[in-house]
Amino acid sequence: MFISKLELKNFKRFTDLTIDLSDVKIPPKLVLMIGANGSGKSCVFDGFEWVSQYSKAAQLESGATFAESHYRDLPYYKKTNLVTEVSVWSSDGKKLFRHSNGFGSPPDWTWTPLAFYGRSAVRTVPQLTRTTIGGRQDVIPQDSDRPRLYIQIDQRFENDIDILAERIVTEIFIEEKFEADELRKRYIEPINQALQRIFKTDAATSLSLLLIMPPLGGKPVEIRLRKGQSEIQYDLLSSGEKEVINILLNLFVRRESYQDTIYFIDELDVHLNTALQYDLLKEITENWLPANCQLWTASHSLGFIQYAKESVHAVILDFDQFDFDQSQTPYATTERDTRNL
């Protein structure tokens, strides 16, 4: 699924914001939002979550529980006491969703609970502490461990480790599908191929995954990696390295369930230097994002801007120099017209 147009009215930072991508000839795989702190980039992600709550609630949550949380959070979304509205159009021009002040959806609402998959900017796990494997397969595709507001902590990483460990154990001991070498090719090699493209293979900072050991005997899960010529535990990685592992493992575990989806990840570049920023965004956009999906991310990153300027898959939305107390339509630039950014 690709978004061609988004309207946010009386929503958080915005009085009346229109993002219109309908003039872009090929629907972009990547929509990069840039701009100063406080310019409203992350508010777009809250708009995605606000409308997607209904599609998830219709099938996955009880009506009473959803209504209570939804109306409780409404003041967070409303800019004033006027009507708050979010509308979204798909790349074929069809208006898919209109959500106004928490009441209903139009007859042509066609989204599924898998239409959106988002991650907040607060997601890095500095230390692995979970000591039990918890049967968390049910969070996919329900997305029940998602942050409901994009100022909240995204706690999916250790759930992803649980899910991956359960899959491996099931395939070895229950379904007897794979031998150890086949499991390594299935679960370790795809991540290592990505790490090689991001961190390169000829540097002292190269990184490769050696093992993921589920929590046993009351000990936390163990992730071991090779860094240069040394073998180290996950806890000893830098914040930037942990960020890359977090993002890749999350996509590896969950992307099979989200094949027709808008992915949105706030500050995907957090903790990374410019070269790694470029290579991580390139890796996700070109190798990890399913074919019929679109990625929206917000960033201050020079590496991200450089990749988006060079890529035929991307557009850039610059939120600087706008007064969002007025009606605004930021212009989407492509690789052909970003020379002045």
C-alpha positions in Angstrom: 0.0 0.0 0.0 1.2 3.5 -0.8 -0.2 6.8 0.4 -0.8 9.5 -2.1 -2.4 12.1 0.1 -2.7 12.8 3.8 -4.7 15.5 5.6 -4.5 16.4 9.3 -6.9 19.0 10.5 -6.8 20.5 14.0 -4.4 17.6 14.9 -1.6 18.2 17.4 0.8 20.7 15.8 -1.3 21.3 12.7 -4.3 23.5 12.0 -4.7 22.2 8.4 -1.8 20.1 6.9 -2.0 18.5 3.5 0.7 16.2 2.2 0.1 15.5 -1.5 2.3 12.9 -3.3 -0.2 12.4 -6.2 2.1 14.3 -8.6 5.0 11.9 -8.0 5.0 9.6 -11.1 6.1 6.4 -9.3 4.7 5.9 -5.8 7.8 6.3 -3.5 9.0 3.5 -1.4 10.5 6.1 1.0 9.0 9.3 2.3 11.6 11.2 4.3 10.4 14.1 6.5 13.0 16.6 7.6 12.9 19.9 9.5 13.7 21.5 12.8 12.8 20.1 16.2 9.2 20.8 17.0 8.2 21.4 13.4 5.6 18.5 13.5 7.3 15.6 11.8 6.4 13.0 14.5 2.8 14.3 14.7 2.3 12.7 11.3 3.1 9.3 12.9 0.5 9.9 15.6 -2.0 10.6 12.8 -1.2 7.2 11.3 -1.7 5.5 14.7 -4.9 7.4 15.3 -6.6 6.2 12.2 -5.1 2.7 12.4 -6.5 2.1 15.9 -9.9 1.6 14.3 -8.8 -1.1 11.9 -7.0 -2.9 14.7 -9.8 -2.5 17.2 -12.4 -3.8 14.7 -10.9 -7.2 14.8 -8.4 -7.4 17.6 -9.6 -5.4 20.6 -12.8 -5.3 22.6 -14.9 -2.4 21.8 -15.2 -1.2 25.4 -11.4 -1.3 26.0 -10.7 0.4 22.7 -13.3 3.2 23.2 -12.0 3.9 26.7 -8.3 4.3 25.6 -9.2 6.1 22.4 -11.3 8.8 24.1 -8.8 9.1 26.9 -6.1 9.9 24.4 -8.3 12.3 22.3 -7.1 15.5 24.2 -3.5 14.5 23.2 -4.4 14.6 19.5 -6.7 17.7 19.5 -5.1 21.0 18.9 -8.2 23.0 19.9 -11.8 22.3 20.8 -12.7 22.3 17.1 -13.2 19.1 15.1 -10.1 17.0 14.7 -9.9 15.0 11.4 -7.4 12.7 9.6 -8.0 11.6 6.0 -5.8 9.3 3.8 -5.8 8.5 0.1 -4.1 5.6 -1.6 -1.9 5.8 -4.6 -4.9 4.9 -6.9 -6.7 8.0 -5.7 -9.2 6.3 -3.5 -10.0 7.9 -0.2 -9.4 5.1 2.2 -10.1 6.6 5.6 -11.6 9.6 7.3 -11.5 9.7 11.0 -13.1 12.6 12.8 -13.1 13.2 16.6 -13.2 9.5 17.3 -16.5 8.8 15.6 -16.8 6.1 12.9 -15.4 5.6 9.5 -16.8 6.0 6.0 -18.4 3.1 4.0 -15.4 2.9 1.7 -13.0 2.1 4.6 -11.0 -0.8 3.3 -8.0 -1.1 5.6 -7.0 -4.2 7.6 -5.3 -4.3 11.0 -2.0 -4.8 9.0 -2.3 -1.4 7.2 0.1 0.4 9.5 3.2 -0.7 11.4 5.0 2.0 13.4 7.9 2.4 15.8 8.6 5.3 18.1 11.9 7.0 18.5 12.4 5.6 22.0 13.2 1.9 21.3 16.9 1.1 22.0 17.4 -1.6 24.6 20.7 -0.9 26.3 20.9 -4.3 28.2 19.2 -7.6 27.8 17.4 -8.5 31.1 14.5 -10.8 30.3 15.1 -14.3 31.9 12.1 -16.2 30.6 10.8 -17.0 27.1 7.2 -15.8 27.2 5.1 -17.2 24.4 4.7 -13.9 22.6 3.7 -15.1 19.2 0.3 -13.5 19.7 1.7 -10.0 19.3 1.9 -10.8 15.5 -0.2 -9.8 13.6 -2.2 -8.2 16.4 0.6 -5.6 16.9 -0.5 -5.6 20.6 2.9 -4.5 21.8 3.0 -1.3 19.8 3.2 2.1 21.4 -0.2 3.8 21.3 1.3 7.3 21.4 4.6 8.1 19.6 6.1 9.7 22.7 6.0 6.3 24.4 8.7 3.6 24.7 8.7 1.0 22.0 9.4 -2.3 23.8 9.3 -4.8 20.9 13.0 -5.8 20.8 13.0 -8.5 23.5 9.6 -9.7 22.2 11.3 -10.1 18.8 14.0 -12.2 20.4 11.3 -14.4 22.2 9.4 -14.9 18.9 12.6 -15.8 17.0 13.7 -18.3 19.7 10.3 -19.9 19.8 10.3 -20.3 16.0 13.7 -22.0 16.0 12.8 -24.3 18.9 9.5 -25.2 17.2 11.1 -26.0 13.9 13.9 -28.1 15.4 12.0 -30.1 18.1 8.4 -30.1 17.1 8.1 -29.8 13.4 11.5 -31.2 12.7 11.8 -29.0 9.6 15.5 -27.9 9.6 18.9 -29.1 10.7 21.3 -26.7 12.4 23.1 -25.6 9.2 19.8 -24.9 7.5 18.6 -22.9 10.5 21.8 -20.8 10.3 21.1 -20.1 6.6 17.4 -19.3 7.4 17.9 -17.1 10.5 21.5 -15.9 10.8 22.7 -15.3 7.3 20.0 -12.8 6.2 20.9 -10.6 9.1 24.6 -11.0 8.6 24.3 -10.1 4.9 22.6 -6.9 5.9 25.2 -6.1 8.6 28.0 -6.6 6.0 26.3 -4.1 3.7 25.9 -1.6 6.5 29.1 -2.0 8.5 31.3 -3.4 5.7 33.5 -6.4 6.0 37.0 -4.9 5.9 36.9 -2.6 8.8 37.7 -3.0 12.5 34.1 -2.0 13.2 32.6 -4.8 11.0 29.8 -6.7 12.7 28.3 -10.1 12.3 25.8 -12.2 14.4 27.1 -15.4 15.9 24.3 -16.7 18.0 21.0 -15.9 19.8 20.6 -18.0 22.9 17.1 -18.0 24.5 16.9 -17.4 28.3 17.7 -20.6 30.1 18.2 -21.4 33.8 17.1 -17.9 34.9 19.8 -16.2 32.8 18.9 -13.5 30.3 18.9 -14.1 26.6 22.3 -13.9 25.1 23.2 -12.4 21.7 26.8 -12.8 20.7 28.5 -11.0 17.7 31.8 -10.7 16.1 33.2 -7.2 15.9 36.4 -7.0 13.9 38.4 -9.8 15.3 36.7 -10.0 18.7 33.7 -11.8 20.0 31.4 -9.7 22.2 28.0 -9.7 23.8 25.1 -7.5 22.8 25.4 -5.4 26.0 28.9 -4.3 25.0 27.8 -2.8 21.6 27.6 0.9 21.1 24.2 2.6 21.1 24.3 2.9 17.3 25.2 -0.8 16.8 22.3 -1.8 19.1 20.0 0.4 17.1 20.9 -1.3 13.9 20.5 -4.8 15.5 17.1 -3.7 16.9 15.7 -2.5 13.6 17.0 -5.4 11.5 15.7 -8.1 13.9 12.3 -6.4 14.2 11.9 -6.3 10.4 13.2 -9.9 10.1 10.7 -11.2 12.6 7.6 -9.3 11.6 7.8 -8.2 7.9 6.3 -11.5 6.6 3.1 -10.5 8.4 3.1 -6.9 7.0 3.2 -7.2 3.2 0.7 -4.5 2.2 1.6 -1.9 4.9 2.7 1.6 5.6 5.8 1.3 7.8 6.6 4.4 9.9 9.7 4.7 12.1 10.5 7.8 14.0 14.2 8.9 14.0 15.5 5.8 12.3 19.0 7.4 12.3 19.3 7.7 16.1 22.8 7.2 17.5 24.3 6.6 14.0 27.1 8.5 12.2 26.5 9.8 8.7 27.9 6.9 6.8 25.9 4.4 8.8 22.8 6.5 8.4 23.1 6.4 4.6 23.8 2.6 4.5 21.0 1.7 7.0 18.3 3.6 5.1 19.5 2.2 1.8 19.5 -1.4 3.2 15.9 -1.1 4.7 14.4 0.7 1.6 16.0 -1.6 -1.0 16.3 -4.9 0.7 14.1 -5.2 3.8 10.9 -3.3 2.9 8.3 -5.7 1.2 7.5 -4.8 -2.4 4.0 -3.4 -1.8 5.0 -1.3 1.2 6.0 2.3 1.9 8.3 3.6 4.6 7.8 7.0 6.3 10.6 8.3 8.6 11.5 11.6 10.2 15.1 12.6 10.6 17.7 15.3 11.0 20.3 13.1 9.3 22.6 14.3 6.6 23.1 10.6 5.6 19.4 10.1 5.2 19.0 13.3 3.1 21.9 12.2 0.9 20.4 8.8 0.3 16.9 10.3 -0.4 18.4 12.8 -2.9 20.2 10.0 -4.8 17.4 7.4 -4.7 14.7 6.9 -7.4 12.6 5.3 -4.6 12.4 8.4 -2.4 10.7 11.8 -1.8 11.7 14.5 0.8 9.2 16.6 2.7 10.8 19.7 4.3 8.8 21.0 7.3 11.1 24.0 7.9 9.9 27.6 7.4 6.2 26.8 7.7 3.7 28.3 10.1 1.5 25.3 10.9 -1.0 27.5 12.7 -2.0 28.3 9.1 -3.1 25.9 6.3 0.1 24.4 4.7 1.0 22.0 2.0 4.7 21.0 2.1 6.1 20.3 -1.3 7.5 16.8 -2.0 10.9 16.8 -3.7 12.5 13.9 -5.5 16.0 13.1 -6.6 15.5 15.4 -9.6 14.9 18.6 -7.6 16.7 18.3 -4.2 19.9 20.1 -5.2 19.1 23.1 -2.9 18.2 21.0 0.2 
